[in-house]
Amino acid sequence: MKSEHRHDLQTNDLGKLMVQAEPFVEKYGVKAIVAAGVIFVAVLGYFAWSSSRTDQAAEGWTRLAACTSTEDFETVSEEFSGTSVGQWALVHAAESHLQSGIRNSFTDRSAGDRALGDAKEQFQQLLDSASTLPEIRERALFGMARTEESVSDGDLKNAIELYQKLIQEYPDSIFRKLAEQRVKPEEGEKVAVLDQEETKKFYKWFHAQTPKPGDRQRPGFNMPMPGAAPGGAPTGSSETPGLPALPGLPSLPGLPDPITSSPLTDDNKTDETKPGDAKPEAPAKADSKSAEKPAASEESAKKAETPAEKPKSEPATEKKP
């Protein structure tokens, strides 16, 4: 009886709940169904988006691994902007510009300045972004410090601050030792490398140089002699700071003058004979007596070699009785 009574009570409670919920279902039933459908669709969309994002990341890493030039890295960084793949591509592009800029600064200053400018802009973009990964920010700090040092005109304050910032923020960085070599005095030195006056003078001098590809000369053709500046400019104008002037080679007797970078014109031609115009002298005539002796000796040698001819024996005549 007790179990049956309990079942009747539960049935009555369920019936009462259904009766109470009926007005709510009539009023909000459609909205509840729509909300449930929206939630279901959102869940499906999230899984689809997550799957596509995974595929996109896989494609990005594959594209990054296949990059072979600076332009390839820049393309990947643009197509995958905002992702870790895009950040790695951008830092690789900046480092590539930095290496190219340093190399071209010795042969083509305009191209070197453009590459260093691109590197500085890309490194700064990574440093300004709050979403930059720590390992990428570490590399961007070191790259930015090297860029500031490379474009310096003798004022190395920005480069020193960046090297010090790298040491403070990343004490275990793989670049720490390289940074300390620039901003901390070495053993036995009182001043760090970038604080030395010789270093500042060198960067000031190097910044003023404007090498061009056409300035390079082919070896062996009108190369200036030691102690002379290219193009006939005064020696002091092209000297490296701190290096002594090279002495000129002494002129040796009997040798033609060296070819200089200033060819002779019609107005300043000299009567000196050019090396190619010199006529070979005729060999001196040998003494007549000395010339006859070898001939006589040759004849005697031939006679000695040729055996003497024996006289032919005549046949004996028969005696008649």
C-alpha positions as CSV (number, residue, x, y, z in Angstrom):
1,M,0.0,0.0,0.0
2,K,2.8,2.3,0.8
3,S,4.5,1.9,-2.6
4,E,1.3,2.4,-4.4
5,H,0.5,5.5,-2.4
6,R,4.0,6.9,-3.2
7,H,3.6,6.2,-6.9
8,D,0.3,8.1,-6.8
9,L,1.9,11.1,-5.1
10,Q,4.7,11.2,-7.8
11,T,2.2,11.0,-10.6
12,N,0.2,13.8,-9.1
13,D,3.4,16.0,-8.7
14,L,4.4,15.4,-12.3
15,G,0.9,16.3,-13.4
16,K,1.0,19.4,-11.4
17,L,4.4,20.4,-12.9
18,M,3.1,19.8,-16.4
19,V,0.1,21.9,-15.7
20,Q,2.3,24.7,-14.3
21,A,4.7,24.5,-17.2
22,E,2.1,24.6,-19.9
23,P,1.7,28.4,-20.0
24,F,5.5,28.8,-20.0
25,V,5.8,26.4,-23.0
26,E,3.0,28.2,-24.9
27,K,4.7,31.6,-24.3
28,Y,8.4,30.8,-24.6
29,G,8.4,27.4,-26.4
30,V,9.3,28.7,-29.8
31,K,12.1,30.9,-28.5
32,A,13.5,28.1,-26.4
33,I,13.6,25.8,-29.5
34,V,15.3,28.6,-31.5
35,A,17.9,29.2,-28.8
36,A,18.7,25.5,-28.6
37,G,19.1,25.4,-32.3
38,V,21.4,28.4,-32.3
39,I,23.5,26.8,-29.5
40,F,23.8,23.6,-31.5
41,V,24.8,25.4,-34.7
42,A,27.4,27.4,-32.7
43,V,28.9,24.2,-31.3
44,L,29.1,22.7,-34.8
45,G,30.7,26.0,-36.1
46,Y,33.3,26.0,-33.4
47,F,34.4,22.5,-34.2
48,A,34.5,23.3,-37.9
49,W,36.5,26.5,-37.3
50,S,38.9,24.7,-35.0
51,S,39.5,22.0,-37.6
52,S,40.0,24.6,-40.4
53,R,42.4,26.6,-38.2
54,T,44.4,23.4,-37.6
55,D,44.6,22.8,-41.3
56,Q,45.6,26.5,-41.9
57,A,48.4,26.3,-39.3
58,A,49.7,23.1,-40.9
59,E,49.7,24.8,-44.3
60,G,51.4,27.8,-42.8
61,W,54.3,25.8,-41.3
62,T,54.7,23.9,-44.5
63,R,54.9,27.2,-46.5
64,L,57.4,28.6,-43.9
65,A,59.6,25.6,-44.2
66,A,59.7,26.0,-48.0
67,C,60.7,29.7,-48.0
68,T,64.1,30.3,-49.8
69,S,64.2,34.1,-50.0
70,T,63.3,37.3,-48.1
71,E,60.3,37.8,-50.4
72,D,59.0,34.3,-49.5
73,F,59.1,35.1,-45.8
74,E,57.3,38.4,-46.3
75,T,54.6,36.7,-48.3
76,V,54.0,34.1,-45.6
77,S,54.0,36.8,-42.9
78,E,51.2,38.7,-44.7
79,E,49.1,35.7,-45.6
80,F,49.3,34.3,-42.0
81,S,49.2,37.6,-40.1
82,G,48.3,37.3,-36.5
83,T,49.4,33.7,-36.1
84,S,52.6,32.3,-34.8
85,V,53.6,31.2,-38.3
86,G,53.3,34.8,-39.5
87,Q,55.4,36.1,-36.6
88,W,58.2,33.6,-37.3
89,A,58.1,34.5,-41.0
90,L,58.3,38.2,-40.2
91,V,61.3,37.8,-37.9
92,H,63.1,35.6,-40.5
93,A,62.4,38.3,-43.1
94,A,63.8,41.0,-40.8
95,E,67.0,39.0,-40.1
96,S,67.4,38.4,-43.8
97,H,67.2,42.2,-44.5
98,L,69.7,42.8,-41.7
99,Q,72.3,40.4,-43.2
100,S,71.8,41.8,-46.7
101,G,72.1,45.4,-45.4
102,I,75.4,44.8,-43.6
103,R,76.8,43.0,-46.6
104,N,75.8,45.6,-49.1
105,S,77.0,48.5,-46.9
106,F,80.6,47.7,-48.1
107,T,79.8,47.7,-51.8
108,D,76.5,49.5,-52.4
109,R,75.5,51.9,-49.7
110,S,72.1,52.8,-51.1
111,A,71.0,49.2,-51.3
112,G,72.4,48.6,-47.9
113,D,70.5,51.5,-46.4
114,R,67.3,50.3,-47.9
115,A,67.7,46.7,-46.5
116,L,68.6,48.0,-43.1
117,G,65.6,50.3,-43.1
118,D,63.3,47.4,-43.9
119,A,64.9,45.3,-41.1
120,K,64.4,48.1,-38.6
121,E,60.7,48.5,-39.6
122,Q,60.0,44.8,-39.3
123,F,61.8,44.4,-36.0
124,Q,59.9,47.4,-34.6
125,Q,56.6,45.9,-35.7
126,L,57.3,42.7,-33.7
127,L,58.5,44.7,-30.6
128,D,55.4,46.9,-30.6
129,S,52.9,44.0,-30.9
130,A,51.6,42.7,-27.5
131,S,50.9,39.3,-29.0
132,T,54.5,38.6,-30.1
133,L,55.8,35.3,-28.7
134,P,58.6,35.7,-26.1
135,E,61.1,33.7,-28.2
136,I,60.4,35.9,-31.2
137,R,60.6,39.1,-29.1
138,E,64.0,38.0,-27.9
139,R,65.3,37.6,-31.4
140,A,63.7,40.9,-32.5
141,L,65.5,42.8,-29.6
142,F,68.9,41.4,-30.6
143,G,68.2,42.1,-34.3
144,M,67.1,45.6,-33.6
145,A,70.3,46.3,-31.5
146,R,72.5,45.1,-34.4
147,T,70.5,47.2,-36.8
148,E,70.9,50.4,-34.7
149,E,74.6,49.7,-34.4
150,S,74.9,49.2,-38.2
151,V,73.2,52.5,-39.1
152,S,74.9,54.5,-36.4
153,D,76.8,57.7,-37.3
154,G,78.9,57.5,-34.2
155,D,76.1,57.8,-31.7
156,L,75.7,54.3,-30.3
157,K,73.3,55.1,-27.5
158,N,70.2,53.3,-29.0
159,A,72.2,50.2,-29.7
160,I,73.6,50.1,-26.2
161,E,70.2,50.5,-24.6
162,L,68.8,47.6,-26.7
163,Y,71.6,45.3,-25.8
164,Q,71.2,46.1,-22.1
165,K,67.4,45.5,-22.4
166,L,68.0,42.1,-24.0
167,I,70.3,41.1,-21.1
168,Q,67.8,42.3,-18.5
169,E,64.6,40.8,-20.0
170,Y,66.2,37.5,-21.1
171,P,69.1,36.6,-18.8
172,D,69.2,33.0,-20.2
173,S,69.1,34.2,-23.8
174,I,71.4,32.5,-26.4
175,F,72.3,36.1,-27.5
176,R,73.3,37.2,-24.0
177,K,77.1,36.6,-24.4
178,L,77.1,38.4,-27.8
179,A,75.3,41.4,-26.2
180,E,77.6,41.5,-23.2
181,Q,80.6,41.6,-25.6
182,R,79.3,44.9,-26.9
183,V,78.2,46.7,-23.7
184,K,80.4,45.2,-21.0
185,P,84.1,45.7,-20.6
186,E,86.2,42.6,-21.4
187,E,88.8,41.3,-19.0
188,G,91.6,43.7,-18.7
189,E,89.6,46.5,-20.4
190,K,88.1,49.5,-18.6
191,V,85.6,50.5,-21.3
192,A,83.1,48.4,-23.3
193,V,83.6,48.1,-27.0
194,L,80.7,50.4,-27.9
195,D,81.8,53.0,-25.4
196,Q,85.3,53.3,-26.8
197,E,86.2,56.5,-28.7
198,E,87.9,54.4,-31.5
199,T,84.6,52.6,-32.1
200,K,82.6,55.8,-32.3
201,K,85.2,57.3,-34.7
202,F,85.0,54.3,-36.9
203,Y,81.2,54.3,-37.2
204,K,81.3,58.0,-37.9
205,W,83.8,57.5,-40.7
206,F,82.0,54.5,-42.1
207,H,78.6,56.2,-42.1
208,A,80.1,59.0,-44.3
209,Q,81.3,56.5,-46.9
210,T,79.2,56.0,-50.0
211,P,80.5,53.0,-51.9
212,K,78.9,52.1,-55.2
213,P,79.1,49.0,-57.4
214,G,80.9,50.9,-60.1
215,D,83.7,51.9,-57.7
216,R,85.1,48.3,-57.6
217,Q,88.0,47.8,-60.0
218,R,89.0,44.6,-61.7
219,P,92.4,43.4,-60.4
220,G,95.4,44.1,-62.7
221,F,93.9,47.0,-64.6
222,N,94.9,50.5,-63.5
223,M,95.0,49.5,-59.8
224,P,96.5,52.2,-57.6
225,M,99.9,51.6,-56.1
226,P,100.2,51.2,-52.3
227,G,100.1,54.6,-50.6
228,A,97.9,56.1,-53.4
229,A,94.2,56.6,-53.2
230,P,91.8,55.4,-55.9
231,G,91.0,58.0,-58.6
232,G,94.0,60.2,-57.7
233,A,92.3,61.6,-54.5
234,P,94.5,62.7,-51.6
235,T,95.6,59.7,-49.4
236,G,94.2,61.3,-46.3
237,S,90.7,61.5,-47.6
238,S,90.2,57.7,-47.8
239,E,92.2,56.5,-44.9
240,T,90.6,54.3,-42.3
241,P,90.8,56.0,-38.9
242,G,93.6,54.8,-36.8
243,L,95.5,53.1,-39.6
244,P,98.9,54.5,-40.8
245,A,99.5,55.5,-44.4
246,L,101.1,52.8,-46.5
247,P,104.5,53.9,-47.9
248,G,105.0,53.9,-51.7
249,L,107.2,51.3,-53.4
250,P,110.6,52.6,-54.5
251,S,111.3,52.8,-58.2
252,L,113.7,50.1,-59.4
253,P,116.4,51.0,-62.0
254,G,115.9,49.5,-65.4
255,L,112.2,48.8,-65.0
256,P,109.4,50.8,-66.7
257,D,107.2,53.1,-64.6
258,P,104.1,51.4,-63.2
259,I,100.8,52.0,-64.9
260,T,98.7,54.4,-62.8
261,S,95.0,55.1,-62.7
262,S,95.5,58.3,-64.7
263,P,96.2,57.4,-68.4
264,L,98.4,59.7,-70.5
265,T,96.7,62.2,-72.8
266,D,98.0,64.0,-75.9
267,D,99.1,67.0,-73.8
268,N,101.2,65.2,-71.3
269,K,102.7,62.3,-73.3
270,T,106.4,61.8,-72.8
271,D,109.1,60.6,-75.0
272,E,109.7,57.6,-72.8
273,T,109.4,54.3,-74.7
274,K,106.5,52.2,-73.6
275,P,107.2,48.6,-72.6
276,G,105.3,47.3,-75.7
277,D,107.2,49.6,-78.1
278,A,110.7,48.5,-77.1
279,K,112.6,46.9,-80.0
280,P,114.7,43.8,-79.3
281,E,118.4,44.5,-79.8
282,A,120.2,42.5,-82.4
283,P,122.6,39.9,-80.9
284,A,126.3,41.0,-81.1
285,K,128.4,39.5,-84.0
286,A,130.7,36.8,-82.9
287,D,134.4,37.1,-83.5
288,S,135.5,35.7,-86.9
289,K,138.3,33.7,-85.4
290,S,136.1,32.3,-82.7
291,A,133.5,31.4,-85.4
292,E,136.1,29.6,-87.5
293,K,137.4,27.4,-84.7
294,P,134.1,25.6,-84.1
295,A,133.8,24.9,-87.8
296,A,137.3,23.4,-88.0
297,S,136.7,21.3,-84.9
298,E,133.5,20.0,-86.5
299,E,135.4,18.9,-89.7
300,S,138.1,17.2,-87.7
301,A,135.4,15.4,-85.6
302,K,133.8,14.2,-88.8
303,K,137.1,12.9,-90.1
304,A,137.8,11.1,-86.9
305,E,134.5,9.4,-87.0
306,T,134.8,8.3,-90.7
307,P,137.2,5.3,-91.0
308,A,140.1,5.8,-93.4
309,E,139.6,4.1,-96.7
310,K,142.0,1.3,-97.5
311,P,143.6,1.3,-101.0
312,K,142.3,-1.4,-103.2
313,S,144.7,-4.2,-104.0
314,E,145.3,-4.8,-107.7
315,P,145.1,-8.5,-108.8
316,A,148.5,-10.1,-109.2
317,T,149.6,-10.5,-112.9
318,E,150.3,-14.0,-114.0
319,K,153.9,-14.7,-115.0
320,K,154.3,-16.1,-118.4
321,P,156.8,-19.0,-118.9
